[in-house]
Amino acid sequence: MTIPSLHSEHYRLRSLREEDAVSLFPFMGDGGTMKYITPHPVQNIEEMRKQVGAYLTAYEEKREIPWVIEDRSGDVIGFFRFHKLHHWHRKAEMGVVISAGYQRSGVMSELMAVILRYGFEELQLNRIVGDIFAENQGSRKLLERYGFQEEGTLRQTDFDGKRFQDTVVFSMLKEEYQALNKRLTNKEE
């Protein structure tokens, strides 16, 4: 399986490559950008290279699919992956990091339809999960807008360096995606 390029009107998801470490480091090493993901972002380019290598190894082992997000000019503005990919159970979790200059600008709002289509139609997933820190209101709004169901809150799952964070689990099932897709198609006609 090769990692396909996925396109929306203004953005492209393309296969992660080793040389992307240089483009990813400025935002994946930034504590503010990573505050809802990890209290320990990569500290230098070498750590970023190792992390990219780990993502690519997980891809080779069929445990995840990593992409970089590019804008129209080809600049890397984010990172997206399906991880905890389980082919037998047909499920995966989403992970995303958007560089600070592109946050809250609609990047993921535009890409989500493409991502869901690929996950449910191409990968034939039955379940896609988005789990977020409870304070991450931007991701909450995005998941709710796309019809993800809130399943519950896992209390104090992650320590952010100052305090424990709750994680809210959202999911979408294939049947929910199909119903949403049908409603959207009927609106267009």
Buried (B, 14 or more C-beta within 10 A) or exposed (E): EEBEEBEBEEBBBBBBEEEBBEBBBBBBBBEEBBBBBBEEBBEEBEBBBEBBEEBBEBBEEEBBBBBBBBBEEEEBBBBBBBBBBEEEEBBBBBBBBBBEEBBEEEBBBEBBBBBBEBBBEEBEBBBBBBBBBBEBEBBBEBBEEBBBEEEEEBEEBBEBEEEEBBBBBBBBBBEBBEEBBEEEEEEEE
